[in-house]
Amino acid sequence: MKKNVIIVGGGFAGLELAKKLSSNQHFRVTVVDRNNYHFFPPLLYQVSTGFIEPSNISYPFRKMFQGQQNIRFYMGELVNVDPETNTIETSNGRLSYDYLVLAMGTESNFFGNDNVKKNALPMKTIEEAVNIRNYILLRLEEAARSTASTDKERLSNIVIAGGGPTGVEMAGMLAEMARHISSKDYPEITSSAGHIYLVDSSPSLLGPMSKKAQAVAYKVLSGLGVKIKLNTLVKDYVNDEVILSTGNKISSATLIWASGVIAREVKGLPVEAITRGRRIVVDEINRVKGCNNIFSIGDQCLQTSDKNYPNGHPQLAQVAIQQGLLLGDNLKRQEAGKPVKAFRYHNKGSMAIIAKYKATVDLPAGFFKGFFAWLVWLFIHIIPLVGFRNKMKLFLNWLWSFLTNDPALRLIFKPVKQKN
Ligand SMILES: Cc1cc2nc3c(=O)[nH]c(=O)nc-3n(C[C@H](O)[C@H](O)[C@H](O)COP(=O)(O)OP(=O)(O)OC[C@H]3O[C@@H](n4cnc5c(N)ncnc54)[C@H](O)[C@@H]3O)c2cc1C
């Protein structure tokens, strides 16, 4: 009898697990996802700045699983888990499992601020990235039409909340675009009309990275004209005014939210299994607290059994990938009656691109920056993309955009209301 494995979420963690179980005679695998495609979040900011196309970083699950006898895709959103009956309810029907794996990642955390939630622009999904692209372009069109200088300023200013890698990469890209593109595309808006602001509550940018990386990010972004506000919180966002904890206000029609995440909600799990940041408490083999046959991997879980990470692992792609791989191995070992292995995270380093030809790389062995770091960043971000065509398309897109300083994706495609 084959075991039914349901994986909810086909991100880094879920996909790695599915691949590990592919062609295995003991398992029938169903990947459930709200989207019909897998995508690559680290490059979302390039979609939202019109630098690359959404399709460069997305790949359909059904195409991915073509020819895989034991893997099926099911499009649907998780509604509820019922551990008593070993079933899950999705937006499109009920499914039963022998093993359930929750790998749904995180969503934006607005820290309870309703105005920010309503008016700021999050960037966690392809739809949100495309929305940012449309929104910024529409505001620039408005700024070009407006005659009052205060309106031009409000419509051209962009505030980014969150000075982690996403915020830094976004600020660098927008500042370069303002320099190379806006003056050519929008002669109606003078270059002094708008600014890019980067706001972070901590004393430095790139919080989780080394002091050297933080200093480089600060220097490069300041040099590009980004106005950096550290030790500062975005407290509220009302009537196109970003209100800061210092009491200052920034007039801006655009607030991009790159500041904090919370795990996706799962209804039906034991109460003791949910902890801070809504993360799911798991043991050393990623089994959910209080459950025998339910597991959680990736950003959504919190595992404190790894002796080097007693407060849990950072929510990074490599953690998700390594947990997916090990769980695949462990499920196979379990079926074969062999002992399972505890998860240990192997930190391969972290990196951030700050501007064209400028990046920082923190490796366990040391730090480097500059042009070589930038090349390494490009390479590392092309390799994990699914599909050779996607890798080639992205490479050519980058080549064209970096050489010309003029990506041509500044198109406003407005979604229409559609029948489901
Ligand atoms: C903008 C951005 C930039 C980032 N940059 C980096 C970086 O440079 N380096 C790095 O290491 N990490 C980076 N990260 C973090 C990295 O993307 C995550 O750590 C990683 O994606 C976690 O993998 P995961 O499989 O746990 O979740 P995800 O990759 O988030 O996958 C979750 C999957 O679950 C699906 N899903 C969600 N809710 C439901 C539901 N209710 N029902 C069904 N399916 C659902 C989603 O569609 C998605 O396919 C970045 C994240 C973002 C948002």
Ligand as a Chemical Component Dictionary entry (heavy atoms), coordinates in Angstrom:
data_LIG
# 
_chem_comp.id                   LIG 
_chem_comp.type                 NON-POLYMER 
_chem_comp.pdbx_formal_charge   0 
_chem_comp.three_letter_code    LIG 
# 
loop_
_chem_comp_atom.comp_id 
_chem_comp_atom.atom_id 
_chem_comp_atom.alt_atom_id 
_chem_comp_atom.type_symbol 
_chem_comp_atom.charge 
_chem_comp_atom.model_Cartn_x 
_chem_comp_atom.model_Cartn_y 
_chem_comp_atom.model_Cartn_z 
_chem_comp_atom.pdbx_ordinal 
LIG C1  C1  C 0 10.858 39.563 -1.386 1  
LIG C2  C2  C 0 11.598 38.429 -0.742 2  
LIG C3  C3  C 0 12.974 38.313 -0.910 3  
LIG C4  C4  C 0 13.673 37.267 -0.318 4  
LIG N1  N1  N 0 15.031 37.173 -0.512 5  
LIG C5  C5  C 0 15.700 36.117 0.003  6  
LIG C6  C6  C 0 17.084 35.938 -0.269 7  
LIG O1  O1  O 0 17.702 36.742 -0.959 8  
LIG N2  N2  N 0 17.703 34.846 0.268  9  
LIG C7  C7  C 0 17.030 33.925 1.034  10 
LIG O2  O2  O 0 17.616 32.940 1.480  11 
LIG N3  N3  N 0 15.724 34.080 1.318  12 
LIG C8  C8  C 0 15.045 35.150 0.811  13 
LIG N4  N4  N 0 13.712 35.298 1.073  14 
LIG C9  C9  C 0 13.079 34.327 1.965  15 
LIG C10 C10 C 0 12.777 33.059 1.199  16 
LIG O3  O3  O 0 12.026 33.359 0.050  17 
LIG C11 C11 C 0 11.990 32.124 2.133  18 
LIG O4  O4  O 0 12.809 31.806 3.230  19 
LIG C12 C12 C 0 11.582 30.851 1.400  20 
LIG O5  O5  O 0 10.771 31.161 0.292  21 
LIG C13 C13 C 0 10.835 29.921 2.351  22 
LIG O6  O6  O 0 10.427 28.797 1.647  23 
LIG P1  P1  P 0 9.073  28.055 2.047  24 
LIG O7  O7  O 0 9.004  26.869 1.144  25 
LIG O8  O8  O 0 9.043  27.844 3.506  26 
LIG O9  O9  O 0 7.909  29.072 1.721  27 
LIG P2  P2  P 0 7.506  29.831 0.297  28 
LIG O10 O10 O 0 8.689  29.757 -0.599 29 
LIG O11 O11 O 0 6.989  31.105 0.750  30 
LIG O12 O12 O 0 6.398  28.878 -0.265 31 
LIG C14 C14 C 0 5.129  28.806 0.285  32 
LIG C15 C15 C 0 4.175  28.190 -0.737 33 
LIG O13 O13 O 0 2.934  27.963 -0.090 34 
LIG C16 C16 C 0 1.865  28.394 -0.908 35 
LIG N5  N5  N 0 0.748  28.744 -0.034 36 
LIG C17 C17 C 0 0.670  29.775 0.843  37 
LIG N6  N6  N 0 -0.483 29.748 1.497  38 
LIG C18 C18 C 0 -1.174 28.688 1.043  39 
LIG C19 C19 C 0 -2.456 28.128 1.340  40 
LIG N7  N7  N 0 -3.252 28.669 2.264  41 
LIG N8  N8  N 0 -2.843 27.019 0.685  42 
LIG C20 C20 C 0 -2.042 26.454 -0.269 43 
LIG N9  N9  N 0 -0.818 26.943 -0.584 44 
LIG C21 C21 C 0 -0.390 28.036 0.067  45 
LIG C22 C22 C 0 2.445  29.577 -1.677 46 
LIG O14 O14 O 0 1.753  29.811 -2.892 47 
LIG C23 C23 C 0 3.890  29.106 -1.920 48 
LIG O15 O15 O 0 4.001  28.386 -3.127 49 
LIG C24 C24 C 0 12.982 36.338 0.478  50 
LIG C25 C25 C 0 11.590 36.440 0.643  51 
LIG C26 C26 C 0 10.906 37.474 0.029  52 
LIG C27 C27 C 0 9.418  37.580 0.191  53 
# 
loop_
_chem_comp_bond.comp_id 
_chem_comp_bond.atom_id_1 
_chem_comp_bond.atom_id_2 
_chem_comp_bond.value_order 
_chem_comp_bond.pdbx_ordinal 
LIG C1  C2  SING 1  
LIG C2  C3  SING 2  
LIG C2  C26 DOUB 3  
LIG C3  C4  DOUB 4  
LIG C4  N1  SING 5  
LIG C4  C24 SING 6  
LIG N1  C5  DOUB 7  
LIG C5  C6  SING 8  
LIG C5  C8  SING 9  
LIG C6  O1  DOUB 10 
LIG C6  N2  SING 11 
LIG N2  C7  SING 12 
LIG C7  O2  DOUB 13 
LIG C7  N3  SING 14 
LIG N3  C8  DOUB 15 
LIG C8  N4  SING 16 
LIG N4  C9  SING 17 
LIG N4  C24 SING 18 
LIG C9  C10 SING 19 
LIG C10 O3  SING 20 
LIG C10 C11 SING 21 
LIG C11 O4  SING 22 
LIG C11 C12 SING 23 
LIG C12 O5  SING 24 
LIG C12 C13 SING 25 
LIG C13 O6  SING 26 
LIG O6  P1  SING 27 
LIG P1  O7  DOUB 28 
LIG P1  O8  SING 29 
LIG P1  O9  SING 30 
LIG O9  P2  SING 31 
LIG P2  O10 DOUB 32 
LIG P2  O11 SING 33 
LIG P2  O12 SING 34 
LIG O12 C14 SING 35 
LIG C14 C15 SING 36 
LIG C15 O13 SING 37 
LIG C15 C23 SING 38 
LIG O13 C16 SING 39 
LIG C16 N5  SING 40 
LIG C16 C22 SING 41 
LIG N5  C17 SING 42 
LIG N5  C21 SING 43 
LIG C17 N6  DOUB 44 
LIG N6  C18 SING 45 
LIG C18 C19 SING 46 
LIG C18 C21 DOUB 47 
LIG C19 N7  SING 48 
LIG C19 N8  DOUB 49 
LIG N8  C20 SING 50 
LIG C20 N9  DOUB 51 
LIG N9  C21 SING 52 
LIG C22 O14 SING 53 
LIG C22 C23 SING 54 
LIG C23 O15 SING 55 
LIG C24 C25 DOUB 56 
LIG C25 C26 SING 57 
LIG C26 C27 SING 58 
# 
